């Protein structure tokens, strides 16, 4: 995770505002709340991509760079890194984009892996046409 990023990478998948109930004893927003927003953003992207339900199976490579305060607007950007038969690996970045009066700051980023599941919670195949379309976009 390079600190050289000056702009978010990927698709804006979720945007929300930090509220007082989301803070710890110091007045900063809980890291767990931020992770849950990332998980929601990733699930939205993964489910739209795979045309069905998905579940998070792993999170790695996360570092919190700056604190988030009450009233900050956070934006979660998602970018698919790899598609398997049943899984999707995705980079998720969180940016504090409070308003246009100050420059957006990257809060954190991580790599999440989602698995496509059916209604019973069993793994399901990601549709071949979806995988082909993704592969074509990577080769373009």
SVG drawing of the C-alpha trace seen along z (x, -y; Angstrom):
<svg xmlns="http://www.w3.org/2000/svg" viewBox="-31 -25 35 51">
<polyline fill="none" stroke="black" stroke-width="0.4" points="0.0,0.0 1.9,-3.0 1.4,-6.4 2.0,-7.9 -1.7,-7.6 -3.1,-11.0 -6.5,-9.8 -8.7,-6.8 -8.4,-3.7 -11.5,-1.8 -15.2,-2.3 -17.0,-4.4 -19.1,-1.6 -20.2,-3.2 -20.2,-6.6 -21.3,-7.4 -20.8,-9.8 -19.2,-9.0 -21.6,-9.6 -21.1,-9.9 -22.2,-6.3 -19.3,-5.1 -16.6,-6.5 -14.3,-5.1 -13.4,-6.7 -11.0,-9.1 -13.5,-10.5 -12.1,-8.8 -14.2,-6.5 -13.6,-2.8 -11.4,-0.9 -14.0,1.9 -16.7,-0.5 -14.4,-1.5 -13.7,2.2 -17.5,2.9 -18.0,0.1 -15.3,1.6 -16.9,5.0 -20.3,3.6 -18.7,1.8 -16.8,4.9 -19.9,7.0 -22.0,4.6 -19.3,4.7 -18.8,8.5 -22.5,9.3 -23.1,7.1 -20.1,8.5 -20.9,12.2 -24.6,11.8 -25.5,13.2 -24.8,13.5 -21.2,13.4 -19.5,13.8 -16.3,12.4 -13.7,15.1 -10.5,13.0 -9.1,9.6 -5.4,8.8 -2.8,6.0 -4.7,3.3 -3.0,0.3 -4.9,-2.7 -3.1,-5.9 -5.2,-8.8 -8.0,-8.9 -11.6,-9.5 -13.7,-12.0 -17.4,-12.5 -18.9,-14.3 -16.2,-13.0 -17.6,-11.6 -15.8,-8.4 -15.8,-7.0 -15.0,-3.4 -13.5,-2.5 -13.4,1.0 -11.2,2.6 -11.2,6.2 -7.7,7.7 -8.4,11.4 -11.3,13.6 -11.3,17.3 -14.0,20.0 -15.9,19.1 -13.9,16.2 -13.1,12.5 -10.1,10.7 -10.7,7.0 -8.7,4.0 -10.8,1.6 -9.6,-1.9 -11.2,-4.3 -10.9,-8.0 -11.9,-10.9 -13.6,-13.2 -15.4,-15.5 -16.0,-18.4 -14.4,-20.3 -12.7,-22.8 -9.9,-20.3 -8.1,-17.6 -9.3,-14.1 -7.0,-11.8 -6.6,-8.1 -7.6,-6.5 -6.8,-2.9 -6.8,-0.2 -7.0,3.6 -7.4,6.7 -10.6,8.5 -11.6,11.9 -15.2,12.8 -16.6,16.2 -19.8,16.5 -22.5,18.5 -25.9,19.8 -29.0,19.4 -28.0,22.2 -24.5,20.6 -22.6,23.2 -20.0,22.1 -21.3,21.4 -19.5,20.9 -19.1,17.3 -20.8,17.3 -18.4,18.0 -19.6,14.9 -18.7,12.7 -15.2,14.2 -14.7,13.9 -15.8,10.2 -13.4,9.5 -10.5,11.3 -11.2,9.3 -11.2,6.0 -7.8,6.9 -6.3,7.6 -7.5,4.4"/>
</svg>
